Amino acid sequence: MKKNIKILITSIFLICLVFPSCKKNFLDKAPGVDINEDVIFSAKVQTEKYVANMYQLGMPSIFAMRPADMGLGANAVSSTLGVLSTFVNLAGITDEAINSQANQGAPSDWNNGGVTNANILQEDLRYYLRWQAIRTANILLERIDEVPDADATYKNQVKGEALFFRAINNFEMLKRYGGFPLVLKRVTSLEESKIERSNFEACVNSIVKDCDDAAGFLPLDQPGATKGRAQKGAALAVKARTLLYAASPLFNTATPISSFGNATDDKLISYGNYSLNRWKIAADAAKEVLIWAQAAGYTLVDDPAKRINTISPTVVNLVVGNYRDSWEKNDNSEIIIANKTWGSKSAGQFPLPLLLPRSEFVPNSGAGWNGASITFNFVRKYEKRATGLPQDWNYAGGNDLLQKYAELDPRFAQSVIFTGARMHKAVVRTPIGEHTPSKSALNSCQGGHWNLKFVNDGIDGGTGLEVNCPILRLNEFYLAYAEAMNEFEGPGLATPINITGTNILTAQLPAIPNSALDAVNKIRLRSAMPPINTNNATTLKTRIHNEWDIEMYMEDHRLWNARRWLEAENDGVLKGSMWGLVINKLNDVAPYPTAFSYRPFVFMTRSFPTKLYLHPFVLSEIQKGNLKQNPGW
């Protein structure tokens, strides 16, 4: 997958790219566009360079990127590409994490209620690039049939890719703002660019149509040299994700949580009515992804021998398991499409400084940036491996921290760096709790844990491996199917499985689930978690939401899920108490201490105004006069 996309991305530097160069008029025609287009569409080799441009501008990332790290120039700032020259770990906005030492930029504004229509692009870094990607897609759709040496198969491929990128970028607008301006053709003048917002339903329908059309053009899968480009499954996945969001409480309602005060304008940010059937439509779309996956040979990463955590017999302190393989191994069997712009990275190169501790706290770590300290709010979501019940943490503290950790869901040790855990090959044991806690120590790791996910074990301070950046993974659509089916008809019937003893090596669930329970249990099985079995839809809803949090951790889902579920204002989610652990060693056994105490404490109380369930449009866009601002902003 990675080789072809890297070739495409590299090739864009060989040609003058066609996109607007000023953020003021992001839909304007660029100077010299016609001359450049004649070259671009004169031959397939030139068109491929323009397609590469679309991939770079249009592919989202689970890591919010600054322009220099997208290959768009070290000095790219708002005056040239319309994006802020910065980056941020969005986990720090949620209950997943707090930035180590200093909580700068977007997380700080979100945590203290300081988001405004002037600083919202500290989160939405790709806002202007998104419009440029849509423009590129529209030009390709308009002119691809003119390429003289391209056959029908290639032209259909490019049409499908253009529709896919228009859809996924429009979805990124939808989840943030609700209804947005639909730009479905080339815009050639400033007056044409003054497009008003379409209502929410029209935006959903447009995205779904683009996905359906794209699926009709794209192949079942991309073979050989084109592996890594959008295929039918990518289009179906964007459709399914869009319909799940559309069915969710934030949008599937007659009364939006923040209202304009009139029914007409409220349809910009909601359907204006509730329909149970929207959940069925979402479930069917998710199932369509699973059916495609079976036909195309995509499967969950699930080696029965790796369902229960094991320590590598050849690598010191390395926890091995299916879940780790699913995020660490590039191009694995469950990745539908990924952002492949990163290349090889060492611990001090972006995006790893957002994932690893600051190197002043843990040597061979993430340089001098603000890595993610994982909160106790998040850690306490992990259930006991043996029973599937919540862990019984003592809020007065306890002396059995390592035992508590050892009892957790195998995904904990494959996601989180805890006291004594391996970070990567240059840090085989992380001494979080092997000091006397002081103010500086608590500031550096307030949550009591560091992040492990997406830190390839081969990365250290001097060498690097590619950082996986999946955009669409198969596991998401099992969860989407489970959630939507449970909302529509309840848990359904669970296929009986036994995962005790050696049965863990043989237990299987169908690849195409027939109930919400089977879908969520399919995800749990590959990590040896006991199956859920309940006939209560409310109970299952809570369990499925928790499963989303655990399975999709650090993949830029938590912020958006908390909003679409209308749970962001719940205490300890995006608002209220953020908890960490004070950890002390209890002995000095050589070579490492063997026992630690823990005491939960609140390190921050966060704010979340109700109006923040939807982003405000940036002030400069509102001032153009064609966009109606979201309520409260």
KOLVO-378961 format. One record per residue (C-alpha): residue in one letter; y negated, x, z. Coordinates in steps of 0.1 Angstrom, whole numbers, padded with zeros to 4 digits, always signed. Layout:
<sites>
AYXZ ...
</sites>
This chain:
<sites>
M+0000+0000+0000 K-0025+0026+0010 K-0023+0050-0020 N-0036+0026-0046 I-0064+0012-0026 K-0076+0047-0017 I-0077+0055-0053 L-0097+0024-0060 I-0122+0031-0032 T-0126+0067-0043 S-0133+0057-0078 I-0164+0037-0069 F-0184+0068-0064 L-0180+0076-0101 I-0201+0047-0113 C-0235+0031-0106 L-0225+0000-0086 V-0239-0034-0092 F-0253-0051-0062 P-0287-0060-0047 S-0305-0031-0030 C-0328-0049-0006 K-0320-0071+0023 K-0351-0094+0017 N-0336-0110-0014 F-0299-0104-0010 L-0289-0127-0039 D-0315-0112-0063 K-0305-0097-0096 A-0305-0059-0093 P-0327-0037-0116 G-0308-0027-0147 V-0279-0050-0139 D-0273-0061-0176 I-0270-0025-0189 N-0246-0015-0162 E-0225-0046-0167 D-0221-0039-0204 V-0205-0006-0194 I-0184-0021-0166 F-0168-0047-0188 S-0165-0025-0219 A-0131-0012-0208 K-0104-0018-0182 V-0109+0016-0166 Q-0145+0008-0159 T-0137-0027-0146 E-0113-0012-0121 K-0142+0007-0106 Y-0161-0025-0101 V-0130-0042-0086 A-0129-0012-0062 N-0165-0019-0053 M-0155-0055-0044 Y-0127-0043-0021 Q-0151-0020-0002 L-0179-0045+0001 G-0157-0075+0007 M-0127-0065+0029 P-0134-0074+0065 S-0124-0051+0093 I-0111-0057+0128 F-0134-0027+0137 A-0171-0035+0132 M-0182-0006+0109 R-0214+0012+0102 P-0223+0020+0066 A-0214+0057+0068 D-0179+0048+0079 M-0175+0025+0049 G-0183+0053+0025 L-0217+0038+0017 G-0238+0068+0028 A-0247+0085+0060 N-0282+0071+0060 A-0275+0036+0049 V-0297+0013+0069 S-0312-0021+0066 S-0338-0011+0041 T-0312-0002+0015 L-0279-0020+0021 G-0291-0047+0045 V-0268-0037+0074 L-0275-0020+0107 S-0264+0016+0110 T-0243+0011+0141 F-0209-0001+0152 V-0195-0020+0181 N-0162-0029+0197 L-0162-0067+0199 A-0135-0066+0225 G-0163-0058+0250 I-0178-0092+0243 T-0146-0109+0255 D-0123-0107+0285 E-0103-0081+0268 A-0125-0052+0277 I-0157-0036+0290 N-0172-0005+0273 S-0165+0026+0293 Q-0196+0040+0312 A-0224+0022+0293 N-0222-0013+0278 Q-0245-0008+0248 G-0256-0029+0219 A-0240-0062+0210 P-0216-0064+0240 S-0245-0060+0264 D-0265-0087+0247 W-0235-0111+0247 N-0225-0103+0283 N-0260-0110+0297 G-0270-0139+0275 G-0294-0118+0255 V-0283-0128+0220 T-0312-0139+0198 N-0318-0147+0162 A-0334-0113+0159 N-0304-0092+0171 I-0274-0113+0160 L-0266-0087+0133 Q-0256-0063+0159 E-0224-0083+0159 D-0224-0095+0123 L-0228-0061+0107 R-0215-0071+0073 Y-0238-0101+0068 Y-0256-0087+0038 L-0226-0068+0025 R-0208-0102+0025 W-0233-0116+0000 Q-0230-0086-0021 A-0193-0089-0022 I-0196-0126-0032 R-0220-0117-0060 T-0196-0090-0072 A-0168-0116-0072 N-0189-0141-0091 I-0198-0116-0118 L-0161-0106-0122 L-0151-0143-0126 E-0178-0147-0152 R-0171-0117-0173 I-0135-0105-0168 D-0123-0123-0200 E-0146-0101-0220 V-0128-0068-0213 P-0113-0058-0247 D-0084-0038-0236 A-0072-0059-0207 D-0042-0082-0211 A-0039-0117-0196 T-0019-0105-0166 Y-0046-0081-0156 K-0074-0107-0161 N-0055-0132-0140 Q-0051-0106-0113 V-0088-0099-0112 K-0097-0136-0112 G-0073-0141-0082 E-0088-0111-0064 A-0123-0123-0069 L-0115-0158-0057 F-0097-0143-0027 F-0127-0122-0017 R-0151-0150-0022 A-0129-0171+0001 I-0124-0146+0028 N-0161-0137+0030 N-0170-0174+0030 F-0145-0179+0059 E-0163-0151+0078 M-0195-0171+0074 L-0178-0204+0084 K-0164-0191+0117 R-0197-0177+0127 Y-0223-0202+0115 G-0205-0234+0105 G-0218-0246+0071 F-0235-0220+0050 P-0250-0217+0015 L-0222-0220-0011 V-0229-0194-0039 L-0203-0202-0066 K-0220-0185-0096 R-0242-0156-0104 V-0277-0159-0090 T-0303-0144-0113 S-0337-0152-0097 L-0354-0155-0064 E-0358-0192-0068 E-0321-0197-0075 S-0313-0177-0044 K-0330-0203-0021 I-0298-0223-0016 E-0296-0247+0013 R-0266-0249+0037 S-0237-0270+0026 N-0221-0292+0052 F-0191-0280+0071 E-0165-0301+0052 A-0178-0290+0018 C-0176-0253+0029 V-0140-0258+0041 N-0130-0275+0009 S-0146-0248-0012 I-0127-0220+0006 V-0094-0239+0003 K-0100-0245-0034 D-0107-0208-0040 C-0075-0199-0021 D-0054-0224-0041 D-0069-0211-0073 A-0064-0175-0063 A-0027-0182-0053 G-0022-0196-0088 F-0035-0164-0105 L-0020-0138-0081 P+0016-0125-0082 L+0041-0133-0055 D+0037-0097-0043 Q+0021-0066-0057 P+0046-0041-0071 G+0045-0003-0072 A+0012+0010-0083 T-0008-0021-0073 K+0008-0024-0038 G-0020-0031-0013 R-0041-0053-0035 A-0044-0090-0028 Q-0013-0110-0036 K-0004-0147-0034 G+0003-0145+0003 A-0032-0131+0011 A-0048-0162-0005 L-0024-0186+0013 A-0032-0168+0046 V-0069-0172+0043 K-0064-0209+0035 A-0042-0213+0066 R-0067-0195+0088 T-0095-0216+0075 L-0077-0249+0081 L-0067-0239+0116 Y-0103-0232+0125 A-0114-0265+0108 A-0088-0285+0129 S-0100-0269+0162 P-0122-0286+0188 L-0153-0267+0179 F-0154-0283+0144 N-0130-0312+0144 T-0152-0336+0163 A-0177-0364+0160 T-0200-0347+0186 P-0205-0309+0183 I-0210-0291+0216 S-0245-0281+0205 S-0260-0309+0185 F-0290-0312+0161 G-0296-0346+0175 N-0288-0365+0143 A-0255-0372+0125 T-0266-0358+0091 D-0275-0324+0104 D-0245-0323+0128 K-0223-0323+0097 L-0235-0288+0090 I-0216-0276+0120 S-0187-0302+0123 Y-0168-0328+0104 G-0187-0356+0122 N-0154-0372+0132 Y-0121-0363+0147 S-0089-0365+0127 L-0055-0357+0142 N-0042-0352+0106 R-0063-0320+0103 W-0038-0303+0126 K-0009-0314+0103 I-0028-0300+0073 A-0033-0267+0092 A+0004-0266+0102 D+0015-0272+0066 A-0008-0244+0054 A+0006-0220+0080 K+0042-0229+0070 E+0033-0223+0034 V+0025-0187+0044 L+0059-0184+0061 I+0077-0198+0031 W+0059-0173+0008 A+0068-0145+0032 Q+0105-0153+0030 A+0104-0154-0008 A+0084-0121-0010 G+0104-0102+0015 Y+0078-0101+0043 T+0093-0103+0078 L+0083-0098+0114 V+0089-0062+0127 D+0120-0070+0148 D+0147-0044+0154 P+0169-0060+0181 A+0174-0025+0196 K+0136-0023+0202 R+0131-0057+0218 I+0131-0042+0253 N+0110-0012+0260 T+0127+0022+0259 I+0114+0056+0265 S+0118+0079+0235 P+0146+0104+0242 T+0127+0131+0223 V+0090+0124+0230 V+0077+0127+0266 N+0067+0094+0281 L+0065+0075+0248 V+0073+0038+0250 V+0091+0026+0219 G+0092-0010+0209 N+0089-0036+0181 Y+0053-0045+0191 R+0042-0009+0189 D+0058-0005+0155 S+0040-0036+0143 W+0006-0021+0149 E+0012+0016+0146 K+0032+0018+0114 N+0011+0013+0083 D+0023-0009+0055 N+0051-0024+0076 S+0069-0056+0067 E+0046-0080+0084 I+0012-0068+0071 I+0000-0092+0044 I-0031-0072+0036 A-0050-0044+0054 N-0083-0026+0052 K-0074+0008+0038 T-0108+0025+0040 W-0101+0048+0069 G-0079+0077+0058 S-0068+0103+0083 K-0088+0103+0116 S-0088+0125+0147 A-0096+0112+0182 G-0133+0119+0179 Q-0137+0101+0145 F-0146+0064+0141 P-0131+0039+0149 L-0111+0058+0176 P-0141+0064+0199 L-0143+0026+0202 L-0106+0024+0212 L-0101+0055+0234 P-0118+0066+0266 R-0148+0089+0265 S-0136+0125+0263 E-0156+0134+0295 F-0132+0111+0314 V-0100+0119+0295 P-0099+0151+0275 N-0086+0149+0239 S-0099+0114+0239 G-0126+0095+0220 A-0156+0119+0220 G-0188+0107+0236 W-0188+0070+0226 N-0180+0040+0247 G-0143+0033+0245 A-0126+0002+0258 S-0117-0001+0294 I-0092-0031+0296 T-0100-0057+0322 F-0078-0070+0349 N-0086-0105+0334 F-0066-0095+0304 V-0038-0076+0321 R-0030-0106+0343 K-0022-0126+0312 Y+0010-0107+0308 E+0040-0126+0322 K+0071-0112+0339 R+0097-0100+0315 A+0126-0114+0335 T+0113-0150+0340 G+0084-0156+0317 L+0063-0166+0347 P+0029-0152+0357 Q+0029-0120+0377 D+0022-0126+0414 W-0008-0103+0418 N-0022-0100+0453 Y-0060-0103+0452 A-0062-0087+0486 G-0045-0057+0471 G-0011-0041+0473 N+0009-0009+0473 D+0033-0017+0445 L+0012-0012+0414 L+0038+0006+0393 Q+0064-0019+0402 K+0041-0047+0391 Y+0035-0030+0358 A+0072-0024+0352 E+0080-0061+0355 L+0056-0071+0328 D+0061-0083+0292 P+0071-0053+0271 R+0040-0057+0250 F+0019-0045+0280 A+0032-0010+0279 Q+0029-0010+0241 S-0008-0022+0242 V-0024-0008+0274 I-0028+0027+0289 F-0022+0024+0327 T-0020+0049+0354 G+0006+0076+0343 A+0010+0062+0307 R+0010+0083+0276 M-0021+0080+0254 H-0010+0102+0225 K+0007+0135+0218 A-0021+0155+0235 V-0024+0133+0266 V+0012+0125+0277 R+0001+0112+0311 T-0032+0095+0318 P-0044+0100+0354 I-0065+0069+0359 G-0056+0064+0396 E-0052+0100+0406 H-0086+0105+0421 T-0106+0092+0450 P-0125+0063+0436 S-0162+0069+0433 K-0191+0052+0417 S-0188+0074+0385 A-0150+0068+0384 L-0154+0030+0386 N-0181+0031+0359 S-0159+0051+0336 C-0128+0028+0339 Q-0140-0004+0355 G-0111-0024+0343 G-0086+0000+0357 H-0069+0005+0323 W-0076+0020+0289 N-0067+0007+0254 L-0036+0020+0236 K-0033-0004+0206 F-0041+0012+0172 V-0040+0047+0187 N-0014+0064+0166 D+0007+0088+0187 G+0001+0116+0163 I-0037+0115+0168 D-0052+0142+0190 G-0085+0161+0192 G-0076+0184+0163 T-0055+0164+0139 G-0053+0129+0127 L-0033+0101+0112 E-0044+0069+0095 V-0057+0041+0118 N-0040+0009+0109 C-0065-0019+0103 P-0045-0051+0094 I-0065-0081+0083 L-0038-0106+0078 R-0004-0103+0096 L+0026-0126+0095 N+0027-0130+0133 E-0006-0148+0132 F+0008-0176+0111 Y+0038-0183+0134 L+0012-0187+0162 A-0010-0209+0139 Y+0020-0231+0130 A+0029-0234+0167 E-0006-0243+0177 A-0012-0268+0150 M+0022-0285+0152 N+0019-0288+0190 E-0015-0305+0186 F-0001-0328+0159 E+0033-0339+0173 G+0039-0319+0205 P+0065-0292+0212 G+0094-0305+0192 L+0129-0293+0198 A+0137-0257+0206 T+0166-0239+0190 P+0187-0227+0219 I+0189-0189+0223 N+0203-0166+0249 I+0186-0133+0254 T+0204-0121+0286 G+0225-0090+0285 T+0238-0079+0251 N+0228-0112+0236 I+0194-0097+0231 L+0208-0077+0202 T+0221-0108+0184 A+0198-0137+0192 Q+0179-0150+0162 L+0155-0179+0154 P+0149-0193+0119 A+0123-0176+0097 I+0109-0210+0088 P+0104-0228+0121 N+0108-0266+0124 S+0090-0270+0157 A+0061-0255+0176 L+0086-0242+0202 D+0106-0223+0176 A+0075-0208+0161 V+0061-0194+0194 N+0095-0183+0205 K+0101-0164+0173 I+0071-0142+0183 R+0083-0139+0219 L+0119-0130+0209 R+0110-0097+0191 S+0095-0086+0224 A+0124-0099+0246 M+0103-0125+0263 P+0122-0156+0276 P+0119-0186+0253 I+0095-0214+0263 N+0111-0248+0267 T+0089-0277+0276 N+0083-0312+0263 N+0048-0312+0276 A+0022-0306+0249 T-0006-0297+0273 T+0017-0271+0290 L+0027-0256+0257 K-0009-0255+0245 T-0018-0233+0274 R+0012-0210+0267 I+0004-0208+0230 H-0032-0198+0238 N-0019-0171+0261 E+0005-0159+0234 W-0025-0156+0209 D-0043-0135+0235 I-0013-0111+0241 E+0000-0109+0205 M-0033-0106+0187 Y-0050-0084+0213 M-0077-0060+0200 E-0074-0075+0164 D-0108-0094+0165 H-0093-0128+0173 R-0102-0134+0210 L-0140-0140+0205 W-0134-0165+0177 N-0104-0182+0194 A-0124-0187+0227 R-0151-0204+0207 R-0130-0226+0184 W-0110-0237+0215 L-0143-0244+0234 E-0130-0221+0262 A-0157-0195+0261 E-0176-0209+0291 N-0145-0210+0313 D-0148-0185+0341 G-0134-0151+0332 V-0133-0157+0295 L-0167-0149+0279 K-0186-0161+0310 G-0183-0155+0348 S-0163-0130+0367 M-0149-0099+0350 W-0122-0082+0372 G-0111-0046+0374 L-0087-0026+0397 V-0095+0000+0422 I-0065+0023+0421 N-0055+0049+0447 K-0026+0073+0448 L-0003+0069+0478 N+0014+0103+0477 D+0012+0138+0462 V+0048+0141+0450 A+0051+0170+0424 P+0045+0171+0396 Y+0029+0136+0397 P+0022+0110+0423 T+0049+0082+0423 A+0031+0054+0441 F-0003+0037+0438 S-0022+0010+0455 Y-0044-0015+0437 R-0073-0038+0448 P-0089-0063+0424 F-0127-0064+0423 V-0154-0081+0402 F-0173-0055+0383 M-0195-0079+0363 T-0206-0115+0360 R-0212-0125+0324 S-0234-0152+0308 F-0226-0174+0279 P-0251-0200+0268 T-0235-0231+0252 K-0256-0226+0220 L-0236-0194+0214 Y-0206-0213+0203 L-0222-0208+0169 H-0242-0178+0157 P-0279-0182+0149 F-0289-0172+0114 V-0309-0140+0115 L-0347-0148+0118 S-0356-0131+0085 E-0333-0155+0066 I-0346-0186+0083 Q-0382-0175+0074 K-0373-0179+0037 G-0373-0216+0042 N-0340-0227+0028 L-0318-0225+0058 K-0317-0249+0088 Q-0312-0229+0120 N-0283-0238+0143 P-0291-0259+0174 G-0307-0241+0203 W-0319-0211+0184 
</sites>
